[in-house]
């Protein structure tokens, strides 16, 4: 009933940008997808985004539509970002960039002239000019957005600027989660451009970021969760800026908490350790230990017991010699078996 009333209100001429942004934000925060309401919000917002919405309202609207995966406002948001990127505050720049990427505003099939891609490039330029004002959360969102975008041969200036800003914040203002995410984003950006095309990245800001992250990991790996550890190991390897003490600290912490790692995290971690030449007996033993999961679903009959080796172990012969860890295969097998049992 509230959604219907709100949808009707959106069609009225007195519905202002703050009303539209607040409505979208409220329903998205409550995880309440209301397609009809969001269609109305998108239609009412389109002519106002370029002139009447302020920076905060643009960010709120973009976040809400991305959160609920509703693409109705994507084109209008991209146009507004193109026209008003220089007006946006750091938080809005990061939020709009990440939202546009999540909404697929710059998909490869759209080509290099798409409005979404133009918007993201203008947001990147605006971010570089104001990078000193970004906090850790904003840097996290910005790095994640452009890392997911995956543009080839692009992003060197942005990656360098993000790395330098993170180093300036330091570990006191950059939490372990934000530090790991920024490091991953910089590594992803660098791997697609000239910064990490060689065996070792040499850009000073990237080297400093890796040094800061490595120091934090070596001194307090317990502060990093499963995703942070796997992303950090992969990132340091990708940038060629890893050292044995840091990788061993990651491995030791991962060995003690491997039950909290999912298949992708385990696969990424074991790949990084193998490629870096760092061996940790405790981690390899934990990865070889069978994991069991008992699942009970309505209409599925008797409980289903799934058993597999999360990391595939280090057995001689077989697929391990190819460098695969079997973790991803294990995850796919779990889902396939569960679906077959349920359908049967």
C-alpha positions in Angstrom: 0.0 0.0 0.0 2.8 2.4 0.9 4.6 1.6 -2.4 1.4 2.3 -4.4 0.8 5.6 -2.7 4.5 6.5 -3.2 4.2 5.6 -6.9 1.2 7.9 -7.2 3.0 10.7 -5.5 5.9 10.5 -7.9 3.6 11.5 -10.8 2.6 14.7 -9.1 4.4 17.9 -10.2 5.3 18.9 -6.6 7.4 15.8 -6.1 10.9 17.3 -5.6 14.3 15.6 -6.1 14.7 15.1 -2.3 11.4 13.2 -2.2 12.5 11.0 -5.1 15.9 10.3 -3.6 14.6 9.6 -0.2 11.9 7.3 -1.5 14.4 5.3 -3.5 16.9 5.2 -0.7 14.3 4.0 1.9 12.9 1.1 -0.2 16.5 0.0 -1.2 17.7 0.2 2.4 14.7 -2.0 3.4 15.6 -4.4 0.5 12.1 -3.9 -0.9 12.2 -4.1 -4.7 9.1 -2.4 -6.0 9.4 -2.3 -9.9 6.3 -0.1 -10.4 7.5 2.4 -7.9 11.1 2.5 -9.2 9.7 2.9 -12.8 7.9 6.0 -11.6 10.9 7.3 -9.7 13.1 6.8 -12.8 10.6 8.6 -15.0 10.2 11.5 -12.6 13.9 11.8 -12.0 15.1 11.8 -15.6 14.4 15.4 -16.4 15.6 16.7 -13.0 18.9 14.8 -12.6 20.9 17.2 -14.7 19.6 20.4 -13.1 17.7 20.0 -9.8 19.3 17.1 -7.9 22.1 18.0 -5.6 25.2 15.8 -5.3 23.9 13.9 -2.3 20.6 13.2 -3.9 22.3 11.9 -7.1 24.4 9.6 -5.0 21.4 8.3 -3.0 19.4 7.7 -6.2 22.3 5.9 -7.9 23.0 3.7 -4.9 19.3 2.7 -4.5 18.8 1.7 -8.1 22.1 -0.3 -8.0 21.1 -1.9 -4.7 17.9 -3.2 -6.2 19.4 -3.9 -9.6 16.8 -1.7 -11.4 18.1 -0.2 -14.6 15.4 2.3 -15.2 17.5 5.3 -14.2 20.8 4.2 -15.6 20.9 6.3 -18.8 19.7 9.5 -17.0 22.2 8.9 -14.2 25.0 8.5 -16.7 24.0 11.7 -18.5 23.9 13.6 -15.2 27.4 12.2 -14.3 28.7 13.3 -17.6 27.4 16.8 -17.2 28.0 17.3 -13.5 31.0 15.1 -12.5 33.1 18.2 -11.5 30.3 19.3 -9.0 30.2 16.0 -7.1 31.7 15.5 -3.7 34.1 12.5 -3.2 31.4 10.3 -1.6 29.0 11.0 -4.5 31.7 10.4 -7.1 32.6 7.0 -5.6 28.9 6.0 -5.1 27.8 7.0 -8.6 30.8 5.3 -10.2 30.2 2.0 -8.4 26.5 2.2 -9.0 26.9 2.7 -12.8 29.3 -0.2 -13.0 26.9 -2.5 -11.1 24.1 -1.4 -13.4 26.2 -2.3 -16.5 26.3 1.3 -17.7 29.5 0.7 -19.6 29.2 -2.9 -20.9 31.7 -3.9 -23.6 29.1 -4.2 -26.3 28.1 -0.6 -25.9 31.5 0.5 -27.4 33.9 3.2 -26.3 31.4 6.0 -27.2 28.7 4.9 -24.8 27.4 7.5 -22.4 28.1 5.2 -19.5 31.7 4.9 -20.4 32.0 8.7 -20.9 30.4 9.2 -17.5 32.8 6.9 -15.8 35.9 8.5 -17.4 34.7 11.9 -16.4 34.1 10.7 -12.8 37.6 9.3 -12.8 39.1 12.6 -13.8 37.0 14.4 -11.2 38.2 11.9 -8.6 41.9 12.4 -9.4 41.5 16.2 -9.0 39.9 15.7 -5.5 41.7 12.5 -4.3 43.1 14.2 -1.2 39.6 14.6 0.1 38.6 10.9 -0.2 38.2 8.9 2.9 39.0 5.2 3.2 35.4 4.1 2.4 35.3 6.4 -0.7 38.6 5.0 -1.9 37.4 1.4 -1.4 34.2 2.1 -3.5 36.2 4.0 -6.2 38.8 1.3 -6.5 36.2 -1.5 -6.6 34.2 0.3 -9.2 37.0 0.7 -11.8 38.5 -2.7 -11.0 35.2 -4.3 -11.9 34.9 -2.2 -15.0 37.9 -4.0 -16.5 38.9 -1.5 -19.3 42.0 -2.8 -21.1 45.0 -0.5 -21.3 43.4 2.2 -19.1 43.5 3.3 -15.5 47.2 3.9 -14.8 46.7 7.5 -13.5 43.7 6.5 -11.5 45.4 3.5 -9.9 48.4 5.6 -9.0 46.2 8.3 -7.5 44.2 5.9 -5.4 47.3 4.2 -4.1 48.9 7.5 -3.1 45.7 8.6 -1.3 45.5 5.3 0.6 49.1 5.7 1.7 48.5 9.2 2.8 45.6 8.0 5.0 47.8 5.4 6.6 46.7 2.3 8.6 45.2 4.4 11.4 42.5 5.8 9.1 42.4 2.9 6.6 40.8 -0.2 8.2 42.1 -3.7 7.2 39.0 -4.3 5.1 39.4 -1.0 3.2 43.1 -1.5 2.8 42.6 -5.0 1.3 39.9 -3.8 -1.0 41.9 -0.8 -2.2 45.0 -3.0 -2.8 42.9 -5.5 -4.8 41.3 -2.6 -6.9 44.8 -1.1 -7.6 46.1 -4.5 -8.6 43.2 -5.2 -10.9 43.5 -1.8 -12.5 47.3 -2.2 -12.8 47.1 -5.6 -14.4 45.1 -4.1 -17.3 47.5 -1.3 -18.0 51.2 -0.5 -18.0 51.6 -0.4 -14.2 51.8 -4.2 -13.8 52.6 -5.5 -17.3 56.1 -6.4 -16.2 57.1 -8.9 -13.5 57.2 -6.1 -10.8 55.3 -2.9 -10.5 57.6 0.1 -10.1 55.2 3.0 -9.7 56.2 4.7 -6.4 52.7 5.0 -5.0 51.9 1.4 -5.8 55.1 0.2 -4.2 54.3 2.3 -1.1 50.8 0.9 -0.9 52.1 -2.7 -1.1 54.6 -1.9 1.6 51.9 -0.5 3.9 49.6 -3.5 3.3 52.5 -6.0 3.7 53.4 -4.4 7.0 49.9 -4.5 8.3 49.5 -8.1 7.2 52.8 -9.3 8.7 52.1 -7.5 12.1 48.4 -8.4 12.5 47.0 -10.8 9.9 44.2 -11.7 12.4 42.6 -8.3 11.6 41.9 -9.4 8.1 39.0 -11.7 7.1 39.0 -14.5 4.6 38.2 -12.4 1.6 40.8 -9.8 2.7 43.5 -12.4 3.0 42.9 -14.1 -0.4 42.6 -10.7 -2.1 45.8 -9.4 -0.5 47.8 -12.5 -1.4 46.6 -12.4 -5.0 47.2 -8.6 -5.3 50.8 -8.7 -3.9 51.5 -11.6 -6.3 50.0 -9.8 -9.3 52.0 -6.6 -8.6 55.2 -8.7 -8.0 55.6 -6.9 -4.6 55.3 -9.7 -2.1 57.8 -10.9 0.4 58.1 -14.3 2.2 57.3 -13.1 5.7 54.1 -11.4 4.6 52.9 -14.4 2.5 53.7 -16.7 5.4 51.7 -14.5 7.8 48.8 -14.7 5.4 49.2 -18.5 5.1 49.4 -19.1 8.8 46.3 -17.0 9.5 44.4 -18.7 6.6 45.4 -22.2 7.9 43.8 -21.4 11.2 40.6 -20.0 9.7 40.2 -21.9 6.4 36.7 -23.1 7.4 35.5 -19.5 6.9 36.9 -19.4 3.3 34.6 -20.1 0.4 35.7 -22.0 -2.6 36.8 -18.9 -4.6 38.7 -17.4 -1.7 40.5 -20.7 -1.1 41.3 -21.2 -4.8 42.7 -17.6 -5.1 44.8 -18.0 -1.9 46.3 -21.3 -2.9 47.1 -20.1 -6.3 48.9 -17.1 -4.9 50.9 -19.2 -2.5 51.9 -21.7 -5.2 52.9 -19.0 -7.7 54.9 -17.1 -5.1 56.8 -20.2 -4.1 55.7 -20.0 -0.5 54.8 -23.3 1.2 53.0 -23.6 4.5 52.5 -27.1 5.7 49.6 -26.0 8.0 47.7 -24.4 5.1 48.2 -27.3 2.8 47.0 -29.7 5.5 43.9 -27.6 6.1 43.2 -27.3 2.4 43.4 -31.1 2.1 41.1 -31.8 5.0 37.6 -33.0 3.8 34.8 -30.6 4.5 31.3 -31.7 5.2 28.1 -29.8 4.9 24.7 -31.2 5.9 21.7 -29.7 4.1 18.0 -30.1 4.8 15.5 -28.7 2.4 11.7 -29.1 2.1 10.7 -31.7 -0.4 14.3 -32.9 -0.8 13.8 -36.2 1.0 16.6 -37.3 3.5 19.2 -34.8 4.5 22.0 -34.3 1.9 25.6 -34.7 3.1 28.1 -33.0 0.9 31.8 -33.8 1.3 34.8 -32.6 -0.6 38.3 -31.2 -0.2 38.0 -27.5 -0.3 41.4 -26.8 -1.8 42.0 -30.0 -3.6 45.0 -30.9 -1.5 48.6 -31.3 -2.7 48.3 -34.9 -4.0 50.9 -36.1 -6.5 49.6 -36.6 -10.0 46.2 -35.7 -11.3 44.9 -32.2 -11.7 47.1 -30.7 -9.0 50.1 -30.8 -11.5 48.2 -28.4 -13.7 48.1 -25.8 -10.9 44.3 -26.1 -10.3 43.2 -26.3 -6.7 39.8 -28.0 -7.3 38.1 -25.5 -5.0 36.0 -23.9 -7.8 35.2 -27.4 -9.1 34.2 -28.4 -5.6 31.8 -25.5 -5.4 30.2 -26.3 -8.8 29.9 -29.9 -7.8 28.2 -29.0 -4.6 25.6 -27.0 -6.4 25.1 -29.6 -9.2 24.6 -32.5 -6.7 22.2 -30.4 -4.6 20.1 -29.5 -7.7 20.1 -33.1 -8.9 19.0 -34.4 -5.5 16.3 -31.8 -5.2 14.9 -32.4 -8.7 14.9 -36.2 -8.1 
